[in-house]
Amino acid sequence: MQLTQQQIEELAAQAGPGDTATAAAIAMAESGGRTDAVGDQGTSFGLWQIHLPAHPDVSQGCAEDPQCAARAARAISNGWSNFHPWTTFQNGAYRQYLGGSVATLANVQVRQSLAGQSVVGTRITSPWFPGTWEVTQGYGTTDYSGEPEGHGHTHWHAGVDVGCDSGTVLTLPAGLGGTARALDNPGGYGTALVLLLDNGQGVLLGHLRQRFVSDGEQLRSGMQLGATDSTGNSTGPHLHFEVRPLDSKTPLGIGRYGTDVDPSSLLLGGTADLLSASGEAANPYGPLDPRGVGWDMVQAMNAAGVKFVQGGQVVLGAGMLMGGLLIVGYGIRGKSTAVLQADVGRLVRRAPRARPQRKPAPSPVTGAERTRLRSNLQRSLPPETP
């Protein structure tokens, strides 16, 4: 029996959460989707070509049964997170199937959030780099005093740090394209690369040894972008992976420091649903965080302002339509426009007055990325370039 890549990814998802897109791509590279595939001179079987001598707890019958094989492969991969046991992962052959995965740019969801300190030590694979590496610092709120304030938290880390060895080559995943921008920030990101992706996202790759693409170069899937290292404010080789919305008004073309969003989906899957259909940045707060309501309102107001500038008749027409519907609704209920006016007046009078916000004390290193910052560097770092 031969399964499609989508069917295999569904099997992987039924086996348990994790990077099911890569799991399905590896199965396609290993077996072409055939459940009865046999390789390695009769020692490897099934969709994931499980090598029975290396895994005596898995029977041939299990390896050739799709559901049982998925559960066994997930156990071997440590929850769909470590694919190093498969040759097609090590040599990169699986990458050709990532573009055909059910996890496409339009419908992929964040399968795992690499946020907070609890993810430190988690081993991940990614279409951005070969191998399996540990997360050395998660995204978002942290109690590490070296990080600056952000998103209303005292200490905030704007990206995800992955402890790749120095010299690990970074590659643009399938389905992505855009423009490269060079960034040299010795006191923060070090030798860095900014990717202005065509999907509306900006990616910042920090602490590189060198860039393989030049400033302004057009990017296409499969291009080698650069090699990791420990340049800038860093105490060891790692990749700082950060995502911000695009902003044509800034020198680099991405939002300024503090506009970051959760990069987990883009890092783990190569594509992400971090933008709304209108192209606005996704809400960086969780669904239960009341601050998210304010974020959504601000984004809606900004979008309305842009629409007004581009075509005021659109906003005016929408306002007239909403007003007309409201008046019709009051009429159906037997209430006059005078009642409507009185109700609106009461709502306005009840609206709370805005309280002046206290500005935080300026930091001598505001904006600089302080991943694992040493105390003796805190007073010498210059402000962040972007």
Order of alpha helices (4+ residues) and beta strands (2+ residues): alpha-alpha-beta-beta-beta-alpha-alpha-alpha-beta-beta-beta-beta-beta-beta-beta-beta-beta-beta-beta-beta-alpha-alpha-alpha-alpha
